[in-house]
Amino acid sequence: MSQQLRLALLQMNIEAGNPEVNFTKLGVMLEEAVSQSVKPDVIMFPEMWNTGYALTEIKTIADKDGARTKAFLSDFSKKHQVHIIGGSIAELKGENVYNTIYAFDRSGEQIADYSKIHLFRLMDEEKYLAAGEKPGRLELEGSGAGMMICYDIRFPELARKLALDGAKLLFVPAEWPHPRLHHWKTLLTARAIENQMFVVACNRMGTSGDTQFFGHSLILDPWGETVAEAGEEETILYADIDLALVDSVRSKIPVFEDRRPTLYEA
């Protein structure tokens, strides 16, 4: 089975509080992604793309049970035979709103979901959103993968757990703002190097209220080297990766074999 994947990251602007505009924008960018001469195997987009951080009205505009999002992405992935890591959406489940990723395979089947575990106090997430309770795992073309969302990358133990459970690549949708570009790139690079896996991170761009988002969606290899990086404009970032590199790197520096977890696991 081939371990080569062509990735497309939709680095898009998001209009806070306006799901209709955002669904339309996403649809246009999805069509552009699959119209390329070489169609991507995996398409991914940013965090909270359906609503943005319109938290004070989030309960009224969140996607109830993710129904609209799941139908839209399932139909698209089936029609175009592509995998989709559906960024993340504001999803109303019962009385709570979660920040949730849905993933679909080439046949349009939902293969995984993940709700953000770590809520970011600097953007008042904990006041309006409920935290997820399970790590984000999935199988992609026969290889293990993991999902984390934005603030999650500041918690290395979560990425390590996903790697120990078999992840060879880590998907990270985000709304990561200025002025913390250095943190964004450094933390993602660290997660790639320490876990010897690909890191695929899709950030939004544009302005929401007083907050400016810098884009710089990033694809890193298991050495922490940059495979592809976007600028600050709205764009689609393409890259080809070979998951066989993960096994090669892990065989050269046997980090996982040399762990001594009894000395440092809480």
TORDREN-162509 format. One record per residue (C-alpha): residue number from 0; residue in one letter; chain; x, y, z. Coordinates in steps of 0.25 Angstrom, whole numbers, always signed. Example, Ala and Ser with C-alpha at 12.3 -4.5 7.8 and 13.67 -1.06 7.14 Angstrom:
% residues 2
+-----+------+-----+-------+-------+-------+
| seq | type | mol |     X |     Y |     Z |
+-----+------+-----+-------+-------+-------+
|   0 |    a |   A |   +49 |   -18 |   +31 |
|   1 |    s |   A |   +55 |    -4 |   +29 |
+-----+------+-----+-------+-------+-------+
//
This chain:
% residues 266
+-----+------+-----+-------+-------+-------+
| seq | type | mol |     X |     Y |     Z |
+-----+------+-----+-------+-------+-------+
|   0 |    m |   A |    +0 |    +0 |    +0 |
|   1 |    s |   A |    +5 |   +14 |    -4 |
|   2 |    q |   A |    +9 |   +23 |    +8 |
|   3 |    q |   A |   +10 |   +35 |    -1 |
|   4 |    l |   A |    -1 |   +46 |    +1 |
|   5 |    r |   A |    -4 |   +59 |    -6 |
|   6 |    l |   A |    -9 |   +69 |    +4 |
|   7 |    a |   A |   -17 |   +82 |    +2 |
|   8 |    l |   A |   -19 |   +92 |   +13 |
|   9 |    l |   A |   -30 |  +102 |   +12 |
|  10 |    q |   A |   -24 |  +115 |   +18 |
|  11 |    m |   A |   -37 |  +123 |   +18 |
|  12 |    n |   A |   -43 |  +135 |   +24 |
|  13 |    i |   A |   -55 |  +133 |   +34 |
|  14 |    e |   A |   -66 |  +143 |   +36 |
|  15 |    a |   A |   -70 |  +142 |   +51 |
|  16 |    g |   A |   -84 |  +139 |   +53 |
|  17 |    n |   A |   -88 |  +136 |   +39 |
|  18 |    p |   A |   -88 |  +121 |   +36 |
|  19 |    e |   A |   -95 |  +124 |   +22 |
|  20 |    v |   A |   -83 |  +132 |   +17 |
|  21 |    n |   A |   -73 |  +122 |   +23 |
|  22 |    f |   A |   -80 |  +110 |   +16 |
|  23 |    t |   A |   -80 |  +117 |    +3 |
|  24 |    k |   A |   -66 |  +121 |    +4 |
|  25 |    l |   A |   -62 |  +107 |    +8 |
|  26 |    g |   A |   -69 |  +101 |    -4 |
|  27 |    v |   A |   -62 |  +110 |   -14 |
|  28 |    m |   A |   -49 |  +106 |    -8 |
|  29 |    l |   A |   -52 |   +91 |    -8 |
|  30 |    e |   A |   -56 |   +92 |   -22 |
|  31 |    e |   A |   -43 |   +99 |   -25 |
|  32 |    a |   A |   -35 |   +89 |   -18 |
|  33 |    v |   A |   -40 |   +77 |   -26 |
|  34 |    s |   A |   -39 |   +84 |   -39 |
|  35 |    q |   A |   -24 |   +83 |   -39 |
|  36 |    s |   A |   -17 |   +74 |   -49 |
|  37 |    v |   A |   -13 |   +65 |   -38 |
|  38 |    k |   A |   -24 |   +64 |   -28 |
|  39 |    p |   A |   -21 |   +63 |   -13 |
|  40 |    d |   A |   -23 |   +51 |    -5 |
|  41 |    v |   A |   -26 |   +59 |    +8 |
|  42 |    i |   A |   -32 |   +73 |    +9 |
|  43 |    m |   A |   -32 |   +80 |   +22 |
|  44 |    f |   A |   -37 |   +94 |   +27 |
|  45 |    p |   A |   -36 |  +103 |   +40 |
|  46 |    e |   A |   -42 |  +102 |   +54 |
|  47 |    m |   A |   -57 |  +107 |   +56 |
|  48 |    w |   A |   -58 |  +111 |   +41 |
|  49 |    n |   A |   -73 |  +110 |   +42 |
|  50 |    t |   A |   -75 |  +121 |   +52 |
|  51 |    g |   A |   -62 |  +127 |   +56 |
|  52 |    y |   A |   -61 |  +132 |   +70 |
|  53 |    a |   A |   -75 |  +138 |   +71 |
|  54 |    l |   A |   -75 |  +132 |   +85 |
|  55 |    t |   A |   -86 |  +141 |   +91 |
|  56 |    e |   A |   -96 |  +136 |   +81 |
|  57 |    i |   A |   -90 |  +122 |   +79 |
|  58 |    k |   A |  -102 |  +114 |   +84 |
|  59 |    t |   A |  -111 |  +120 |   +74 |
|  60 |    i |   A |  -102 |  +118 |   +62 |
|  61 |    a |   A |   -94 |  +105 |   +65 |
|  62 |    d |   A |   -97 |   +93 |   +56 |
|  63 |    k |   A |  -107 |   +85 |   +63 |
|  64 |    d |   A |  -101 |   +71 |   +65 |
|  65 |    g |   A |   -92 |   +75 |   +53 |
|  66 |    a |   A |  -103 |   +70 |   +44 |
|  67 |    r |   A |  -101 |   +81 |   +33 |
|  68 |    t |   A |   -86 |   +80 |   +33 |
|  69 |    k |   A |   -86 |   +64 |   +33 |
|  70 |    a |   A |   -95 |   +64 |   +21 |
|  71 |    f |   A |   -87 |   +74 |   +13 |
|  72 |    l |   A |   -74 |   +68 |   +16 |
|  73 |    s |   A |   -78 |   +54 |   +14 |
|  74 |    d |   A |   -85 |   +57 |    +0 |
|  75 |    f |   A |   -72 |   +65 |    -4 |
|  76 |    s |   A |   -63 |   +54 |    +0 |
|  77 |    k |   A |   -71 |   +43 |    -7 |
|  78 |    k |   A |   -73 |   +51 |   -20 |
|  79 |    h |   A |   -58 |   +54 |   -21 |
|  80 |    q |   A |   -52 |   +42 |   -14 |
|  81 |    v |   A |   -44 |   +50 |    -5 |
|  82 |    h |   A |   -41 |   +49 |   +10 |
|  83 |    i |   A |   -45 |   +61 |   +18 |
|  84 |    i |   A |   -40 |   +65 |   +32 |
|  85 |    g |   A |   -52 |   +75 |   +34 |
|  86 |    g |   A |   -45 |   +86 |   +41 |
|  87 |    s |   A |   -53 |   +88 |   +53 |
|  88 |    i |   A |   -67 |   +94 |   +55 |
|  89 |    a |   A |   -75 |   +99 |   +67 |
|  90 |    e |   A |   -85 |   +88 |   +69 |
|  91 |    l |   A |   -97 |   +88 |   +78 |
|  92 |    k |   A |   -99 |   +75 |   +85 |
|  93 |    g |   A |  -110 |   +75 |   +95 |
|  94 |    e |   A |  -108 |   +87 |  +104 |
|  95 |    n |   A |   -93 |   +89 |  +101 |
|  96 |    v |   A |   -85 |   +94 |   +89 |
|  97 |    y |   A |   -73 |   +87 |   +86 |
|  98 |    n |   A |   -61 |   +90 |   +77 |
|  99 |    t |   A |   -61 |   +78 |   +68 |
| 100 |    i |   A |   -53 |   +72 |   +56 |
| 101 |    y |   A |   -60 |   +62 |   +47 |
| 102 |    a |   A |   -52 |   +53 |   +38 |
| 103 |    f |   A |   -57 |   +46 |   +25 |
| 104 |    d |   A |   -51 |   +35 |   +16 |
| 105 |    r |   A |   -51 |   +34 |    +1 |
| 106 |    s |   A |   -65 |   +28 |    +1 |
| 107 |    g |   A |   -71 |   +39 |    +9 |
| 108 |    e |   A |   -72 |   +30 |   +22 |
| 109 |    q |   A |   -69 |   +38 |   +35 |
| 110 |    i |   A |   -57 |   +31 |   +41 |
| 111 |    a |   A |   -54 |   +39 |   +53 |
| 112 |    d |   A |   -57 |   +51 |   +62 |
| 113 |    y |   A |   -50 |   +59 |   +72 |
| 114 |    s |   A |   -54 |   +70 |   +81 |
| 115 |    k |   A |   -44 |   +80 |   +87 |
| 116 |    i |   A |   -39 |   +75 |  +100 |
| 117 |    h |   A |   -32 |   +88 |  +105 |
| 118 |    l |   A |   -40 |  +101 |  +105 |
| 119 |    f |   A |   -33 |  +114 |  +103 |
| 120 |    r |   A |   -36 |  +124 |  +114 |
| 121 |    l |   A |   -30 |  +135 |  +107 |
| 122 |    m |   A |   -41 |  +135 |   +97 |
| 123 |    d |   A |   -52 |  +131 |  +108 |
| 124 |    e |   A |   -54 |  +117 |  +102 |
| 125 |    e |   A |   -57 |  +111 |  +115 |
| 126 |    k |   A |   -68 |  +121 |  +118 |
| 127 |    y |   A |   -76 |  +117 |  +105 |
| 128 |    l |   A |   -71 |  +103 |  +101 |
| 129 |    a |   A |   -70 |   +89 |  +107 |
| 130 |    a |   A |   -57 |   +81 |  +106 |
| 131 |    g |   A |   -56 |   +68 |   +99 |
| 132 |    e |   A |   -52 |   +55 |  +107 |
| 133 |    k |   A |   -44 |   +46 |   +98 |
| 134 |    p |   A |   -32 |   +48 |   +89 |
| 135 |    g |   A |   -34 |   +49 |   +74 |
| 136 |    r |   A |   -29 |   +36 |   +66 |
| 137 |    l |   A |   -32 |   +31 |   +52 |
| 138 |    e |   A |   -27 |   +22 |   +42 |
| 139 |    l |   A |   -23 |   +28 |   +28 |
| 140 |    e |   A |   -19 |   +19 |   +16 |
| 141 |    g |   A |   -15 |    +9 |   +26 |
| 142 |    s |   A |    -7 |   +18 |   +35 |
| 143 |    g |   A |   -10 |   +23 |   +49 |
| 144 |    a |   A |   -12 |   +38 |   +50 |
| 145 |    g |   A |   -16 |   +48 |   +61 |
| 146 |    m |   A |   -24 |   +61 |   +62 |
| 147 |    m |   A |   -22 |   +72 |   +72 |
| 148 |    i |   A |   -28 |   +86 |   +71 |
| 149 |    c |   A |   -20 |   +99 |   +73 |
| 150 |    y |   A |   -17 |  +101 |   +88 |
| 151 |    d |   A |   -15 |   +86 |   +89 |
| 152 |    i |   A |    -1 |   +87 |   +83 |
| 153 |    r |   A |    +4 |   +94 |   +96 |
| 154 |    f |   A |    +1 |   +80 |  +103 |
| 155 |    p |   A |   +13 |   +71 |   +98 |
| 156 |    e |   A |    +7 |   +59 |  +106 |
| 157 |    l |   A |    -5 |   +58 |   +97 |
| 158 |    a |   A |    +3 |   +58 |   +84 |
| 159 |    r |   A |   +12 |   +47 |   +91 |
| 160 |    k |   A |    +0 |   +39 |   +94 |
| 161 |    l |   A |    -5 |   +39 |   +80 |
| 162 |    a |   A |    +9 |   +36 |   +75 |
| 163 |    l |   A |   +10 |   +24 |   +85 |
| 164 |    d |   A |    -3 |   +19 |   +80 |
| 165 |    g |   A |    +2 |   +18 |   +66 |
| 166 |    a |   A |    +0 |   +32 |   +59 |
| 167 |    k |   A |   +10 |   +35 |   +48 |
| 168 |    l |   A |    +4 |   +49 |   +45 |
| 169 |    l |   A |    -3 |   +59 |   +53 |
| 170 |    f |   A |   -14 |   +68 |   +48 |
| 171 |    v |   A |   -16 |   +82 |   +55 |
| 172 |    p |   A |   -27 |   +92 |   +50 |
| 173 |    a |   A |   -25 |  +105 |   +57 |
| 174 |    e |   A |   -29 |  +120 |   +59 |
| 175 |    w |   A |   -15 |  +124 |   +64 |
| 176 |    p |   A |   -13 |  +140 |   +65 |
| 177 |    h |   A |    -3 |  +150 |   +64 |
| 178 |    p |   A |    +6 |  +153 |   +72 |
| 179 |    r |   A |   +10 |  +138 |   +75 |
| 180 |    l |   A |   +15 |  +133 |   +61 |
| 181 |    h |   A |   +28 |  +129 |   +68 |
| 182 |    h |   A |   +20 |  +120 |   +78 |
| 183 |    w |   A |   +12 |  +114 |   +66 |
| 184 |    k |   A |   +24 |  +110 |   +58 |
| 185 |    t |   A |   +33 |  +106 |   +70 |
| 186 |    l |   A |   +22 |   +97 |   +77 |
| 187 |    l |   A |   +18 |   +90 |   +64 |
| 188 |    t |   A |   +33 |   +88 |   +60 |
| 189 |    a |   A |   +35 |   +82 |   +74 |
| 190 |    r |   A |   +23 |   +73 |   +73 |
| 191 |    a |   A |   +29 |   +68 |   +60 |
| 192 |    i |   A |   +43 |   +65 |   +65 |
| 193 |    e |   A |   +40 |   +59 |   +78 |
| 194 |    n |   A |   +30 |   +50 |   +73 |
| 195 |    q |   A |   +37 |   +47 |   +59 |
| 196 |    m |   A |   +24 |   +49 |   +51 |
| 197 |    f |   A |   +18 |   +58 |   +41 |
| 198 |    v |   A |   +11 |   +70 |   +46 |
| 199 |    v |   A |    +0 |   +76 |   +37 |
| 200 |    a |   A |    -5 |   +90 |   +43 |
| 201 |    c |   A |   -16 |   +98 |   +36 |
| 202 |    n |   A |   -18 |  +112 |   +42 |
| 203 |    r |   A |   -28 |  +123 |   +38 |
| 204 |    m |   A |   -24 |  +137 |   +33 |
| 205 |    g |   A |   -31 |  +150 |   +33 |
| 206 |    t |   A |   -37 |  +159 |   +44 |
| 207 |    s |   A |   -48 |  +157 |   +54 |
| 208 |    g |   A |   -51 |  +168 |   +64 |
| 209 |    d |   A |   -38 |  +173 |   +69 |
| 210 |    t |   A |   -31 |  +160 |   +66 |
| 211 |    q |   A |   -22 |  +158 |   +54 |
| 212 |    f |   A |   -19 |  +144 |   +49 |
| 213 |    f |   A |    -6 |  +141 |   +42 |
| 214 |    g |   A |    -8 |  +128 |   +34 |
| 215 |    h |   A |    +5 |  +122 |   +32 |
| 216 |    s |   A |    -1 |  +108 |   +31 |
| 217 |    l |   A |   +10 |   +98 |   +32 |
| 218 |    i |   A |   +14 |   +84 |   +28 |
| 219 |    l |   A |   +26 |   +78 |   +35 |
| 220 |    d |   A |   +33 |   +65 |   +33 |
| 221 |    p |   A |   +38 |   +56 |   +45 |
| 222 |    w |   A |   +51 |   +63 |   +45 |
| 223 |    g |   A |   +44 |   +76 |   +48 |
| 224 |    e |   A |   +48 |   +81 |   +34 |
| 225 |    t |   A |   +38 |   +90 |   +27 |
| 226 |    v |   A |   +31 |   +83 |   +15 |
| 227 |    a |   A |   +22 |   +95 |   +12 |
| 228 |    e |   A |   +18 |  +108 |   +18 |
| 229 |    a |   A |    +7 |  +118 |   +14 |
| 230 |    g |   A |    +8 |  +133 |   +16 |
| 231 |    e |   A |    -2 |  +142 |   +22 |
| 232 |    e |   A |   -12 |  +142 |   +10 |
| 233 |    e |   A |   -24 |  +134 |    +7 |
| 234 |    t |   A |   -18 |  +122 |    -1 |
| 235 |    i |   A |   -18 |  +107 |    -3 |
| 236 |    l |   A |    -5 |  +100 |    +2 |
| 237 |    y |   A |    -1 |   +88 |    -5 |
| 238 |    a |   A |   +10 |   +77 |    -2 |
| 239 |    d |   A |   +13 |   +63 |    -4 |
| 240 |    i |   A |   +18 |   +54 |    +7 |
| 241 |    d |   A |   +23 |   +40 |    +9 |
| 242 |    l |   A |   +19 |   +33 |   +22 |
| 243 |    a |   A |   +31 |   +23 |   +20 |
| 244 |    l |   A |   +40 |   +34 |   +25 |
| 245 |    v |   A |   +34 |   +33 |   +39 |
| 246 |    d |   A |   +39 |   +19 |   +40 |
| 247 |    s |   A |   +52 |   +23 |   +35 |
| 248 |    v |   A |   +54 |   +34 |   +45 |
| 249 |    r |   A |   +49 |   +26 |   +56 |
| 250 |    s |   A |   +59 |   +15 |   +53 |
| 251 |    k |   A |   +71 |   +25 |   +53 |
| 252 |    i |   A |   +68 |   +31 |   +66 |
| 253 |    p |   A |   +61 |   +21 |   +75 |
| 254 |    v |   A |   +54 |   +31 |   +84 |
| 255 |    f |   A |   +42 |   +22 |   +87 |
| 256 |    e |   A |   +51 |   +10 |   +91 |
| 257 |    d |   A |   +59 |   +19 |  +100 |
| 258 |    r |   A |   +47 |   +25 |  +108 |
| 259 |    r |   A |   +47 |   +22 |  +123 |
| 260 |    p |   A |   +33 |   +26 |  +126 |
| 261 |    t |   A |   +33 |   +20 |  +140 |
| 262 |    l |   A |   +42 |   +32 |  +144 |
| 263 |    y |   A |   +34 |   +43 |  +138 |
| 264 |    e |   A |   +19 |   +39 |  +136 |
| 265 |    a |   A |   +10 |   +46 |  +146 |
+-----+------+-----+-------+-------+-------+
//
